[in-house]
Amino acid sequence: MEELFTSLVQIFASTVRLSVPLILAGLAGLYSERSGVFDIGLDGKMLVAAFAAGCIAALSGSPWAGLAAGILASVAFALIHGFVCITHRGNQIVSGVAINFLAAGLTALLGQAWFGQGGRTPTLGSDARFMPIDLPGADTVGTVPFIGPLYQTLISGNNILTWAAFAAVPATWWVLFRTRFGLRLRAVGENPAAVDTAGISVPWARYRAVMCAGLLCGFAGTYLSVGQSAGFLKDMTAGKGYIALAALIFANWRPVGVMWACLLFGFLDALAIRLQGTPVPGIGVVPVQVFQALPYALTVFLLAGFVRRPTPPKAGGVPYVKERT
């Protein structure tokens, strides 16, 4: 019984750590899409952030410098998306897809040109990474049945970006639903004409939302290359931006719902890793690819609308054109 409980705790601990980039990217999309700017480019912004963070962390030996570089790179790509979609009223879906392709090609090209390791950045040492933080008494409490594994494995041993991701959920809720900035951001996504009539700049409100999205994608990408891994790998996001977008839609554009949906995807990913190579009674060893496909299969299932019908912001995806008097 205790061994089963310990295995479950290990799966839940993996769930938490695998869901961190999804939560950050999902909240990033929440800011952007609540303002009326659809953001398919979450994956691309995460990728450039991971690359920039991996490069600067390797060169400087500081994970904080890597985080700053990741945020700057992601915000720069977010501003490109805003320039196309807000200033020039371009197609938001096409712009997001273009950002994803640009990020995939640019990171691979620069990685190979600068480091010559097949698109990878140099391996980071422990001083250049966000390492797990052991909470006080983790080793002592770890010997206590049931409570010990929960504290030692699930609560303790997470890095600072993991804590930041979960702290960002209530912070996002408070910003969106308890501040003037959040009220205006949501109003711009629902009825931009009314906001404009009140004397509030619709483009500026949307630009700020897009920059918030870039900031959070910067954290997500940095977590991948400087927290979860020891450097950048080619295409290391592996479609996590699209999964985060699916979680956002499934959560009906609500921050707490985004967290639970991302934990669900993280749980499937952790379960897939745990079950790889494990014989299934009556079937035998299931191919690894079946388990790896589980999160993406759930993404398709959710986006197909089999769970419930989401209600997006009314002005989402529609460029705002100021009426001339």
C-alpha positions in Angstrom: 0.0 0.0 0.0 2.8 2.4 1.0 4.7 1.6 -2.3 1.6 2.4 -4.3 1.1 5.6 -2.5 4.8 6.6 -3.1 4.4 5.8 -6.8 1.3 8.0 -7.0 3.1 10.8 -5.2 6.0 10.6 -7.7 3.5 10.8 -10.6 1.9 13.8 -9.1 5.3 15.4 -8.5 6.1 14.9 -12.2 2.7 16.2 -13.1 3.4 19.5 -11.3 6.8 20.0 -12.9 5.6 19.0 -16.4 2.6 21.4 -16.2 4.6 24.5 -15.3 5.4 25.6 -18.9 1.8 24.8 -19.9 0.4 27.0 -17.0 2.6 29.9 -17.8 1.8 29.7 -21.6 -1.9 29.3 -20.9 -1.9 32.4 -18.7 0.0 34.2 -21.4 -2.7 33.3 -23.9 -5.3 34.4 -21.4 -4.0 38.0 -21.2 -3.7 38.3 -25.0 -7.0 36.6 -26.0 -9.0 38.4 -23.2 -8.0 41.6 -24.9 -9.3 40.4 -28.3 -5.9 39.3 -29.8 -5.8 35.6 -30.6 -2.4 34.2 -30.0 -1.5 31.0 -31.9 2.2 32.0 -31.5 2.6 30.8 -27.9 4.8 28.0 -29.0 7.1 30.2 -31.0 7.5 32.7 -28.2 8.3 29.9 -25.7 10.9 28.6 -28.2 12.8 31.8 -28.7 12.7 32.4 -24.9 14.1 29.0 -24.3 16.9 29.6 -26.9 17.8 33.1 -25.6 17.8 31.9 -22.0 19.9 28.9 -22.8 22.4 31.0 -24.7 22.8 33.8 -22.1 22.9 31.4 -19.2 25.6 29.4 -20.9 27.7 32.5 -21.7 27.1 34.3 -18.4 26.8 31.4 -16.0 23.7 33.1 -14.4 20.2 31.7 -14.6 18.8 35.2 -13.8 20.6 36.6 -16.9 19.1 33.8 -18.9 15.6 34.6 -17.5 16.0 38.3 -18.5 17.2 37.3 -22.0 14.3 34.9 -22.4 11.7 37.5 -21.4 13.2 40.1 -23.7 13.2 37.7 -26.7 9.7 36.6 -26.0 8.4 40.2 -25.5 10.1 41.2 -28.8 8.2 38.5 -30.7 5.0 39.4 -28.9 5.5 43.0 -30.1 6.0 41.8 -33.6 2.6 40.0 -33.3 1.1 43.1 -31.9 2.5 45.3 -34.7 1.0 43.0 -37.3 -2.4 42.4 -35.7 -3.0 45.7 -33.8 -1.3 48.4 -35.7 -1.8 47.0 -39.2 -4.9 44.9 -38.5 -3.4 41.8 -40.0 -4.9 38.3 -39.7 -4.1 37.1 -36.1 -4.0 33.4 -36.9 -1.6 33.8 -39.8 0.6 36.1 -37.8 0.8 33.5 -34.9 1.6 30.6 -37.2 4.3 32.8 -38.9 5.8 33.5 -35.5 5.9 29.7 -34.8 7.7 28.9 -38.1 10.1 31.9 -37.7 11.0 30.8 -34.2 11.6 27.2 -35.1 13.8 28.1 -38.1 15.7 31.0 -36.4 16.6 29.1 -33.2 17.9 26.1 -35.1 19.9 28.2 -37.5 21.4 30.4 -34.9 22.1 27.5 -32.6 24.0 25.7 -35.2 25.9 28.8 -36.4 26.9 29.9 -32.9 27.6 26.6 -31.2 27.8 23.9 -33.9 26.0 21.3 -31.8 23.1 20.6 -34.1 21.0 23.5 -32.9 21.8 22.9 -29.2 23.3 25.3 -26.7 26.2 24.2 -24.4 25.2 22.1 -21.4 24.6 24.2 -18.4 26.2 23.6 -15.0 24.3 23.7 -11.8 25.3 27.4 -11.2 23.7 28.4 -14.5 20.4 26.7 -13.8 17.4 27.1 -11.6 18.0 24.1 -9.3 15.4 22.4 -7.1 15.0 24.0 -3.6 14.8 21.6 -0.7 12.5 23.0 2.0 13.5 22.8 5.7 13.2 19.4 7.2 12.5 17.6 3.9 14.9 14.7 4.7 13.6 14.3 8.3 9.9 14.5 7.4 10.5 12.2 4.4 10.8 9.2 6.7 7.2 9.7 8.1 4.7 7.4 6.3 2.4 9.0 3.8 3.0 12.6 5.0 6.7 12.3 4.4 6.6 11.5 0.6 4.1 14.3 0.1 6.3 16.9 1.7 9.7 15.6 0.4 8.7 14.7 -3.2 5.6 16.8 -4.1 6.0 20.0 -2.1 9.8 20.2 -1.7 12.3 19.9 -4.5 10.7 22.4 -6.9 12.7 25.3 -8.4 11.7 28.9 -8.1 10.0 29.1 -11.5 7.6 26.3 -10.4 6.5 28.4 -7.5 6.3 31.4 -9.7 4.0 29.6 -12.2 1.5 28.6 -9.5 1.7 32.0 -7.9 0.9 33.5 -11.3 -2.6 31.9 -11.2 -4.1 33.9 -8.3 -2.1 36.9 -9.4 -3.7 36.7 -12.9 -7.1 36.3 -11.4 -6.6 39.4 -9.2 -5.2 41.5 -12.1 -8.0 40.6 -14.5 -11.0 40.8 -12.1 -9.9 43.2 -9.3 -7.9 45.9 -11.1 -8.7 48.8 -13.4 -6.2 47.4 -15.9 -8.0 44.0 -15.9 -11.4 45.6 -16.3 -10.2 47.6 -19.3 -8.4 44.6 -20.8 -11.6 42.5 -20.6 -13.7 45.3 -21.9 -11.5 45.7 -24.9 -11.9 42.1 -25.7 -15.7 42.3 -25.4 -16.7 45.7 -26.7 -13.8 47.8 -27.9 -16.0 50.5 -29.4 -17.5 51.3 -25.9 -14.0 51.4 -24.5 -12.9 53.8 -27.2 -15.9 56.0 -26.6 -14.9 56.2 -22.9 -11.6 57.8 -24.0 -9.4 54.7 -23.5 -6.9 53.7 -26.3 -7.9 50.3 -27.6 -4.5 49.7 -29.3 -2.5 50.6 -26.2 -4.7 48.3 -24.0 -4.1 45.4 -26.5 -0.4 46.1 -26.7 -0.1 45.9 -22.9 -2.0 42.6 -22.9 0.3 41.2 -25.7 3.4 42.3 -23.7 2.0 40.5 -20.6 1.7 37.4 -22.8 5.3 37.8 -23.9 6.4 38.2 -20.3 4.8 34.9 -19.2 6.0 33.0 -22.3 9.5 34.2 -21.4 9.1 32.5 -18.0 7.8 29.4 -19.7 10.6 29.1 -22.2 13.2 29.8 -19.6 11.8 27.1 -17.4 12.2 24.6 -20.3 15.9 25.3 -21.0 17.3 26.6 -17.7 15.0 24.9 -15.1 13.7 21.6 -16.4 16.6 20.9 -18.7 20.3 21.8 -18.8 20.3 23.8 -22.0 18.3 24.4 -25.2 17.4 21.6 -27.6 16.1 22.0 -31.1 12.3 22.3 -31.1 12.2 21.6 -27.3 8.7 23.0 -26.8 7.3 20.0 -28.8 4.0 21.7 -29.3 3.4 22.7 -25.7 2.2 26.1 -26.9 -0.7 24.4 -28.7 -1.5 22.3 -25.7 -1.6 25.4 -23.6 -3.9 27.0 -26.1 -6.2 24.0 -25.9 -6.2 24.2 -22.1 -7.1 27.9 -22.3 -10.1 27.1 -24.5 -11.1 24.2 -22.4 -10.9 26.4 -19.3 -13.2 29.0 -21.0 -10.6 31.7 -20.6 -10.5 31.5 -16.8 -7.1 31.5 -14.9 -8.0 28.8 -12.3 -9.5 26.6 -15.0 -6.3 27.0 -17.0 -4.3 25.7 -14.1 -6.5 22.6 -13.7 -6.6 21.9 -17.4 -2.8 22.2 -17.6 -2.4 19.9 -14.6 -4.6 17.4 -16.5 -2.3 17.5 -19.5 0.7 17.3 -17.2 -0.7 14.3 -15.5 -1.2 12.5 -18.8 2.4 13.3 -19.8 3.7 12.1 -16.4 1.6 8.9 -16.7 2.9 8.3 -20.2 6.5 8.5 -18.9 5.7 6.2 -16.0 4.0 3.6 -18.1 6.6 3.4 -20.9 7.9 -0.2 -21.1 5.4 -1.4 -18.5 3.5 -4.6 -19.6 -0.3 -4.2 -19.8 -2.3 -7.3 -18.7 -3.6 -9.1 -21.8 -1.8 -6.8 -24.2 1.8 -6.8 -23.3 4.2 -3.9 -23.7 2.5 -1.0 -25.4 4.6 1.0 -27.8 6.1 4.2 -26.4 4.5 6.3 -29.1 1.0 5.4 -27.8 1.7 7.0 -24.4 3.5 9.9 -26.0 0.4 10.7 -28.1 -2.0 10.8 -25.1 -1.7 14.6 -24.4 -2.1 15.4 -28.1 -5.1 13.1 -28.4 -6.7 14.8 -25.5 -6.0 18.2 -27.1 -7.8 17.1 -30.3 -10.7 15.7 -28.1 -11.1 19.0 -26.3 -10.8 21.2 -29.3 -13.3 19.1 -31.1 -15.8 20.4 -28.5 -16.8 17.0 -27.0 -16.5 18.3 -23.5 -18.4 21.6 -23.6 -18.9 24.6 -25.8 -16.5 27.4 -24.9 -17.4 31.1 -25.1 -14.5 33.2 -26.4 -14.3 37.0 -26.0 -16.8 38.6 -28.4 -14.2 40.8 -30.1 -11.6 38.1 -30.2 -9.8 37.9 -33.5 -11.4 41.0 -34.9 -9.1 44.0 -35.6 -10.6 47.2 -34.2 -11.2 50.0 -36.6 -11.9 53.4 -35.0 -15.1 55.0 -36.4 -14.5 58.4 -37.9 -16.9 61.2 -37.1 
